[in-house]
Structure formats: C-alpha cells, structure tokens
Amino acid sequence: MIRDRKLIALRYLKSRFTVDLLGCLPWDYIYKASGRKEPVRYLLCIRLSRACRVTEFFEKLEKDTRVNYMFTRIAKLFVVELYSTHTAACILYYLATTVEPSQEGYTWIGSLKMGDYSYSQFREINLWKRYVTSLYFSIVTMATVGYGDVHAVNVREMIFIMIYISLDMILGAYLLGNIAALVVKGSNTEKFRDKMNDLIKYMNRNKLDKHTSKKIKDHLRLQFDRSYTEASGLQDVPVSIRHKISQSLYESYIKHVSLFKGCSTGFIKQIAISVHEEFFLPGEVIIEQGNVIDQLYIVCHGVLEEVGNDEGEETEELCTRLQTYSSFGDVSFLCNTPQRYTVVARELCRVLRLDKHPFTEILKIYFLDGRIILNNLLEGKDLSIRKKLLESDITIYIGTHELELATRVNCAAYVGDLYRVKRLIEAGADPNNTDYDGRCALHVAASKGYEDITVFLIEQRVNVNKIDNFGNTPLLEALKNGHDRVESLLTDAGASLTIDDTGNFLCSIVAKRDLDVLRRVLAKEINPNVKNYDHRTPLHIAASEGLYQMAELLVNAGATVFSKDRWGNTPLDEARIGGDKKLIKLLEVTRSSQVLEFSESFQEFKETTKVTSFDNSET
C-alpha cells in the first residue's frame, strides 16, 4: 500500500487527472462564447467521463456492509437504465433539431400527434415537455423493442433506432441477468470457475512454479467434485441435526483412534461434532516436516506415509504407513513442537481435521479426558517426547484446570456443602487433588468438623494421611480444632498422627497458650521432651512465660526439668528468671521427684547388674 502523498499525486497526474480536469470545465459557456459553433458543441461529450465516478460510487456502496446489497444493486441497475434512455432521448432530439427548418416536419417530433395535440411547431413548446416527450420515445422504444406509438420518420432516425434497439437487447440482457443473479444467486459451477480464475491470476502474478500450480488446481477441483460433503450439503440444516449427522458419520472413526482410547462418550461426541472432512489426492503433502501445526488429523479412508530425513541429508526414509483409524500430527499438535515427519498421501484419502481452538474448548469441560489423552500419547514415546509433553501448553492447561477444580471442591467443603462436593467429584474432580497450599478437601472438612463430608471423602478413598505444605494432616487439623468425632472417624479409617517437626509444633502450641490442643496432642502419646531449633522443650516455653497449667500438664505427661537449651538453661532456671513462685515450687517438687525416681531406677539397675554378674560367675 502506497502512503506517500507525492507518489499518490504523481500517479493521479499520469492517469486520470487530464480527463477529470476537462470534465470539470464549463463547456456550456464555452459553447455559447464560441458563437455556438458545432465542433465546439461536440466537446460537451467530455463531460461523460463523470459517469466513471458514478460507477466507482456504486462499487464502494456495494462493499459497504451497512447498506443492503440488493437495494444497492437495484439502484445501480435503475441508474444504468435511466442514463441509457436519457442519452438516447438526447440523441433523438438532437437528430430532430439538426435538420433544416423546412424539413422539421419530416422528423419524429415534428410529425408527432398525441390525440388532438400536434408537435409541428415543437421549438415553441415548453422545454420540459419536449424533454419528457423525447424520454418517452426512448423508453417506449427500449421496452417494446421499437413497437411503440412513436416511430422514426427519416433515414437518420431509422439508422439510429436500429443501432439503439440492437444495443438495447444487450442492455436488457444485462439488466435481466443481474436481477436473476440477485434472486437465484450464482450456480456452483460459476462459483468454481470464478474461484479458479482468481487462483490462476494469483499464481500468474506471483509466478508460482508449474508443480505447485498444478497441485492447487487439482485440490480445488477435488473440492468441487466432492461438494456433496459437509461444506455444501449441510449449511442450511439446523445445528442440532447437523451435530447428529456429524456424530453418526465420524464417531465410529474417532473412538477407534488410539489417542482417544479410554475417553468418555461425551468427549468423543464433541470431537465428532468439531472435526472437518478433507480429501487429498495421491502425492499431495498434508503436513511438512519442521512445521508447527495447529491441526490433528484422523484417517478415515486411504493410505498415507510418514517420511523423514536427517538434517543435511536429501534422501527421504519411510517411517510409518498410516491407514484407517490412524492419527498424525498429534505430537506437534499437543506439544507445540516442529513436526518430525512429512505426511504424504499415497492414494485418494479422506481425513478428518481437528483444529486446536475447538479442542481446547472441549477440554474445558472434559479436562479429565485430556489427562487420558496425554497418557495415551506417552505410550511408546521416547524420553524427549515425554519432556516436551510436560512443557506443552495442553499439559499446563490441564494442570491449571485441575488446580481450579480442586480449589472449588475445597471451597464447597469449607462451607459444608456436601451436595456440591458430590456433584463436583461426580463431574470428574479428583478428591485427592490439592490446592495451592497442598490442602485437599479432607483437610478442610476435618478442620471445620464436618462429619458428613469427612465420611463421604473417606468412602471415596481419599488419602487420610496426606500432608499439606505446612506439615498438617487431616487428623492433625481435627485435633487442633477440637473435633473429636471427626478425629475418631479418621483414626478408624487408618489415619495416624504425623508431625514433621514435633518440637517446633509443641513449642508453638505452648507459646499460643492453647491448653486444649496441647492436652489433646499429649493424649496421643507424643513425647513432651522434644526440642525446637534452640534445644528448648515445651516446658522451657511454659516456664519462661509463667504458664502454670501448661507446665503442670507437661510435667504430668513426663516432661523433664533437667533438659538444657543451647544456653544451658533448664526449665527451672527459666521459672526463677520469671519469678513465678507457684511455678518455681512446682518445678522444684518435680525435680525432687524426678531425682528420686532416677535414684531408684539407678539402684534397681545396679542390683540387676550384680545378680547377672553373680549368675555368670557361678556358671
């Protein structure tokens, strides 16, 4: 496209500028100024060049989608007819006025009588009436092919009428043909010829080689010969019926394709609706090696071959022979990688084409089938294909939707909506899938204490020992939130209390002053002497914070007062620093009892050792 104003102006100067300039000149005044000389009068015909502008106006109007096309074409045909009859009327009047005054009675208008009215002195008649009379003569002659009530009188008029009627037959054919084309539309053959002519012009303009040109012509001719297929025969059929026809025609082929093995019936039906039928001649290349394609092909009839060559080599090597129920282009289609082989038709082939966009839209509903397709594609593929598949858009797309659905299941579990949880899982959501925090629906149900949802998820065989990103299991969630019934259900289902870092966990509970949680955790026989990153035990935290009840609970659970942190402080040291006398007394009493227990245990150990040594000596 040329945008330079100077180049546009130069091109206009070289083409139509002169004609447009002459057409704009006031030739009527020039004719009068020249003394009404006859040669100058003929120059008035230069103004006819303005008709080209009218034609261009209608061409632009036809391309304007805001204006009704039929109205535009009819208006154009009416203008053509009116302009033609107007021109003929002007010529007829000119022939009558250019004879000698004594011979004006031998002209068509000078000898004309309409009822009792005579046109013998026509120059004295009103100009508008003379124009209407001339136009009437012209239109009647055109419409009746010369059989009107006004006719030619002298030889000049007869010659013009003969020429006019001859041209009128062409004009009539043009008008009737256009009207018929508007009503009937063009035939298929005419459309094919027009399309072929356009293709030939395109190929000639771009100087395509003969081999490529022949392939294009053959493919277009094949499409025309097979015009009974979907593209032409089903366009006027309702969509619902068209879908049923597509399913009956293509579903049997799609469900036998190995790539779709194990997919749901609904998914297969949607694929059958979305495919397009294509035909290819022998020797025609369908997919070329190295191209990234957005179509998946399924073979219905015919034989194709996958051929490929290594980089730097010109010889092609046969890789695979494709027949009915085979698919090709699947790796490039799903992995967004260049096509590894060139696919060539070896005989007349009928294939089904599935575009990427409708396939992606179908996966939004049947995304679980997408996971099945990926697994089918991985069967028998090498490691490089597996890696590319893991990085493909389809894999990321499916993973994203699985994450979204897991989040929706978790949201339903959070509000206690058992019905919605069931519907989502029945729709294909995996209850074992987790959200961005690694939490599954069982984590949420256990933390909120929803017994019905917990029972349902256990029946769905959800992993009861699943750990989220924070190290929490469903049982731990139920325990922390005091849901004893849910805790019992999980325990009966085989859940075990698993804590990644028990020391930090217990210390954080004590720091939060959550006595009930601490009591429930210790009831699960958790060691109260575990340490955190500073080697501090839960009893250290309780003593330093002055938490008497927690310290008493820990002591009763077996917490030792002799444990030292990284600075060498014991829980009793922490209590003395805090100054809580009651707590200090508790820990001192505990220390005394633990020393006594240690002494008794040590004494029993020594006696046991002596007895064992004596028995060994006697032996």
N, C-alpha and C positions, 0 to 999 in steps of 0.2 A: 504494500500500500504506500502510495506517494503522499507525503505530508508537506513537502516543501512548497510554499505558495508560489515561488518563482517558477518552479518546474511545472506546476499546475497551470499557471498563466501562459507559459510558453507553449504548452501542449494545446491549450484552447486557441491560442493565436494561429497555430498551424492547422487547426481542424475547422471549427465551425464559426470562428469569430467573424469572418468576412460575410458569410451568409446571414448571420444574425444581425450584423450591422446594417446590411442592405434591407433586410426585412423590417427594420425599425424606422427607415426613412419615410417621410410624409409624401408618398407618391401621388396622392390625390392633388395636393397643392402643386407639386412639380408638374403634373399633367396640365393643370389649369394655367400655370405660369408659362408653359411652353406653347401656349396658343392652341391647346387641345390637339396636338399632333398625334396621329395614330400610332407611329412607332413607340412614342413615349408611353402610350396607353398600355402597350403590351408589357411594359416593365412592372405594371401593377401585380403581375403574376408572381413576382419575387416574394410578395407577402405570404404566399402559400407555404413558405418554409416554416412559418409559425406552427403549422399543423404538426410538425415533429415534436414540438413542445407539448402539445396536447396528448400525443401518443405516450411520451415519457411520463406525463402526469398520471395517465391511467395505469401504466406499468407499476409505478410506485404505489398507486392506490390498491392494486391487486395484491401486493406484498404486505400491505398493512393489515395485520390481524384484527384490528379494531373495527374494520369496515367489512360488512357482509360481502363475501366473494361473489355470489350470484347477482346481487344488486349492482356491484361494480361492473361485471361483465355485460349485463343487460344495458346498463347506462352507456358503456363503451360502444356496444353494437348500435344503439339508438343514435348516438352521435355520428357514427360512421354512415349510417343510412341518411340522416339529416344532412350531413355535409355533402354526400354524393348527390342527393336530389337538389340541394341548393346550388351546387356547381352546375348541374345540368340545366337548372332553371335560368341561371345567369347566362349560360351559353345560348340557350334558346332565345332569350330576349335580345342578346347581342346579335344573333343572326337576323332577327326581325328589324333591328334598328340600323343595320349597316347596309340595307338596300336603298336604292334611290327613292325619294319621297313619292314619285309617281307609281312605284311598284309596291308600296307598302300594303296595298290591298291584296297582294298575292303572297302574303306571309301568313303564318299560322294564327297570329293575334289580330292582324288587320282584317282577316276574313272570318273571324270568330264571332258567333252569335250565341248568346246564352239566353234562351227564351226570346223575349222581345228586345233584349238589350244587345246592341251592336258595338263592336270594338273597332269600327272602321277608322275613327279618329283617336287611336289609342294613346297618342302622345299627349292629348289633352286630359286624359283620365288620371285620377289620383295615383301617385307613385306606389303607395301601399297596395292599392287594388291591382295595379299591374304586376307587382311582385307576387301577390297571392295567386294571381292567375297563372303566372309562369311556374310557380311552385306546384300548383295543382296539376298542370300539364305534365310536369316532370314526375311527380309521384304516381299519377294515374298510369303514365307510360311504363314506369318501373313495375307497378303492382299488377297491371293487366297485360304486361309484355306487349305493349303497343296497341291494344284493342280498347282504346278509350274514346270518349266523345270529343276529344281534341286530337287533331292529327296534323301531320306535315302537309305543306302546300307546294313549296318549290323544291328544286333538286337539292339545294344545300341543306335544307331542313331534313329531307329524306335521308341523305347520306349520314347526317349526324344521328338521326333516330336509329338507323341501322347499327351504327357503331355503339350507340348508347344501350340499345337492347342487348347487343352481344355482350357488352361489359356487364350489363345488368344481370345476366344469367350467372356470371361468375360471382358477382356481389351477392345474389340471392343464395347461391350455394354456400358462400362463406357465412352468411347470416344463419341459415338453417343448420349448417354443420356445427356452428358454435352453440346454438340453442340445444341441439341434440346432445352435444357433449356435456352441457351443463346438466341435462336431465338424466341421460343414460350413463354418464361417466365413460372413461376410456376402457377399451377391452384389455384383457390380459396380454394379448399378443402385441397390442400397441404399446402397452407399458414396457413389455420386454424389449421391443425394438428401440424405444426411446432410451431405455437404460443402457442397452448395448451400444447405441450411438454415442451416448455420453462417455461410456467407458473407452470406446475407440478414440474419441477426441482426447480424453485424458492421457491415454497411453501414447498417442502420437505426440502430444505436447511435451510429455516428459521423456520421450524417446526410450521407452522400455524395450528390452530385447524380445525377440520373437518367442522364445521359450516361455517367458513369464506372461506375455500377452496371450499366448495360446492357453495357458493354464487358467487365466482369468476368464477368458471366453468360455472355456469348457465348463468351468464351475458355474458360471451364470446360466449357461444353457441347461446344466443339470438341475439347477434350482427351478428353472421354468418347467422342465419336463416333470419334476416331482412336485408340482404346485398343488397337488391334492393333499399335501401334508398339512401339519398344524398351522403354518403361517397363513395359508389362504382359505382353508376349509372351515376353520373353527372361529374365525374372528367375530362372526355375528351370532355365535352360540352363547347363551348365558354362561356366566363364570362357573356356577355350580355344576352345570352339565359338562362344561369343558374340563373341570377338575376330575369328574368321574371318568370321562373318556381317557384322560391322561393316565389316571391310575390303572385302568383296565389295560392300556396299551403297554405301559412301561414298568409297572410294579413287579411283574414276574422277572424281568431282567435285573432290576436293581437288587432285589432280595437275594439273588444268587451270586452277587459280586462279593468276593472275599473281604473287601474293605469294609462292607456293611454287615458282616456276619455277626449275629447276636444283637443287632439293633432292634429297637422296639417297632411295632407295626405302625404306630403313628408317625414315627420318624421316616420310615420307608415311604409312606403315603405322601408326606410333604415333599420328599425328594422327587417322587414321581411327578408331582404337580409342577415342580420348578425346572425340570430338565427341558432342553430344546433338541429337536431332532435335526440331524445334519447328514448329508450324503457326500461322499468323496470318491473321485474317480481313481482307477489304478495309477500308481506312480505319484499321486498327489501327496505333498508333505503336509501333515497336520500339525505337528509340533517340531520345532527345530532345536537341535542341541545348543545349550548355552543360554536360551531364553528363559526368563522368569515368567511363568504363566499364571493366569487367574481363572483357569478353567480345568475341570476334571471331566474326563471322557470315559464313557462306558460303551463297549462294543455290543451291538445288537446282532448284526449280520456282517459277514465278510471276514477277510483276513488282513491283518496289518503286521508290520515288523518294526521292532526297535533296533536301530542300527546306531553305532557309535564309533568314534575313533579317538585315539590318544592325541594329546597336544603335539603338534609338529608333524603328524602323520596324515597323509591324504587318503589312505585306504580305509574303507569302512568295514566294520566287522559286525556280523549278525549277532545280536544279543538275545532277543526274545521274540517269539512268534505269538501274536495276540489274536484270539478268536472270541467267539460269543461268550459273554459274561466276564470278559477281562476288562480291567480298567487301566488307564495310563495317565501320566501326568500327576499322580497322587502325591509323590514326594515333593515336587516343586510347588504344587497347589497348597499343601499343608505346612511345608517347612520354609516357604519363601526363599528357595534356593534355585540356582540355574538348573534347567532341565538337563539330565545326564545323557539322554539319548534322543536321536531324531526318530520320529514315528512316521512311517510311510505306508500308504495304502497299497496293497498288492492286488486287490480286486475291488469291484464296486462295494463300498462299505456304507453301512448305516450305523451311526453312532449317536449317543445321547450326550449332550454338553450340559454340565452344571457349572454355573458361574459362582464366584466366590461370595458375592454380596448376598444372594438368597440363601446360600449355605450357612453363612454367618447368622442370618436372621433366624433360620430354623434352629441353630444351636442355642439361641437364647431361650427357647422353650424346651428343647430336648438336649440339654448340655451333658447329661449323663451318657447319652449315646455318643457324644463327642469323645468322651474318655474311652469308650469301647472302640471307636474308630482309630484312635491313636494307638491303642494296644494291638489292634489288628495290623496296623501299618508297621509296628515294630517287629512283628513276627518275621524272622528270617532276614532282617536287615543288619548291616554291619554297624560297628560302633560309631562311625562318623555320622551315619544317618540318625542314630539314636540321639547323638549330641545335638544335631541340628534341629531335631524334632522338639527337644526340650527347650530350645531357644526360640521356637517359632511363635508367631502371633496367635495361632489357634490354641496352642498349649497354654500360653499366658491368658488368653481369653477364657478358656475353660476353667483354669485355676482361679481367676478373678470371680467368675460366677459362682464357683463352689464356695469361695470365701463369703460372698454376699449372701448366699443361701444359708450358710452356717450361721451368719450373723442374724438372719431373720428367724431361724429356729431358736437361737439363744434369746432373742427379744421376746418371742412368744412364750418361752419358758420363764423368762423374767417376770412377766405379768401373770403367769399361771394359766395361760390359755391352752389347755390340753387339746381342745378341738383343733386349733390352728397348728399345734405341734404335730398332731397326727396327719393333718392334711398335707403339710409340707414334707413330711417323711414319705407319705404315700405318693407324693408327686415326684419323688426321686432324691430328696435331700438325704445325705448320709449323716446319721446322728453322731457318728464318731468324728466328723469333721469339726475343726476348731476355728475360732475367730482369730483376730489379730493378736489377742492376748494368750492364745493357746488354750482357751477355755471352751469346752463342749457344753451341750445343753444340760448334761448331768451335773456339771459343776454349778451351773446357775440354779437348777432345781434344788440341789442339796443345800446351797447357801440360803435360798429363800424358804426352804422347808416344805416344798410342795410334794406331798406323798404320792398323789395320783400320777403326776408326771414322772416322778422317780420310778414308780412301779412300771409304768409304760416303757421308759427308756431301758430299764433292766430287762424287760421282756424282749426288747429289740437288740439285746446282746451288746449293749454299749460297754466299752472298757471301763470297769468300775475303779480301776487303779490308774487312770490317765492323769498325768501331771501337767499343769499349765506352766506358763512362762515364769510364774512366781513360786513354783515348787509346791503348789497346793493340789491335793487330790479331792475328789468329791466327798470322801469320808472326812477329811480334814475340814472342808468347808462346813459340813453338817455339824461337826464337833465344835468348831469355833463359834457358830451361831446358835448353838444350844438346841438343835433339832434332834431330840433323842429318837423319835420314831423313824426319821429318815436315816439316822445313824444305824439303827438296828436293821433296817431294810438293806442297807449297803453291806453291813457286816455279814448278814445271811447270804448275800449274793457273792461273797468271797472277797470283799474289799479289805485291805489291810492298811493300817496307819503308816504311811511312808512319809518321812520328813527329810528333806535334803540336808539341811543344816540344823540339827536339833538344838544345839547350843544357842545359836542366834535366835532361833524361834522361841525357845522358852524365856530367854532374857528379854526379848521384845514384849512377850506377854506380861511379864512382871513389870517392865517399865510402863506398860499401858495400864497397869493396875486392874487387869481383867481377871479377877479371882475365880469366877465361874469357869472360864476357859481353862485356866491353869488346873483347876480341880478335875475337869473332865479329861484333860490330857494326861495328868498324872495317874488317873484311874486306868488308863490304857497301859500301865506299867512302863512308862517312859522313864529312863534314867534321869533323876533330878540333878546329878552331878556333872552333866555335860557342860562344856565350856564354849565361850564365844571366841572371837579373834583376839581379845585381850586376856584370855585364860580366866575370865570371870564366870562364875557359876550363877544360876538364878538366885541363889542365896546371897551372893555378893550384892546383886542389884537390890534385892529386898532390904538388906541390912543398911545399904547406903541411903536408900530412900525412906527408911523408917517404916516399912510396911510390915507391921507385926503379924497380921493374919496370914499374909503370904509366906512370911518366914516360918510361921508355925506349921503351915500346910506343907512346905518343903521339908522341914525337919521331920515331920511325921511320915513323909514319903521316903525318908532315908538320906536326905541331903547332909553332907558332912561339913563341919565347921572348920576343918583343918586344911581345906583346899586353898591354895595361894594363887593370886593372879600374877601377871608379869612384873608387877612392882613388889611382890612379896607380901601383899596384904591378905589376911583371912577375912571371912565374913564378920567375925567378932571384932577385928580391927576397924572395919567399916562402921559397925554399930557404935563403937566407942567414939569414933570421929563425929558421928551424927549426934551422940549424946542422948539417945532414947534409952532410958534406964530399964523400962519394961522389956525392951528388945534385947538389951545387953544381958539382962538376967536370964532371959530365955536361952540365949546362945551359950551363956556360961554353964547353965544347967545341962544343956545339950552336950557341951564339951565334956563335962564331968561324966555324963552317962556314956558318951562315946569312948572316953578314955577307959572307963571301967569295962565296957564291952570289949574293947581292944585287948585289955589285960587278961580278961577271962578267956578270950579266944586264943590269945598267945599261950596262956598256961595250958589250955587243952591241947594245943598244937604240940607243946613240949612233951607233955605226958604221952601223947600218941606216938611221938618220935621215939621216946625212951622204950616204950613197950615193943615197938617194932624192932629196935636195936637189940633188945634182950632176946627176943624170939630168934633173931638171926644168929646171935652168938651161940645159943643152945643147939641150934641146928648144926 
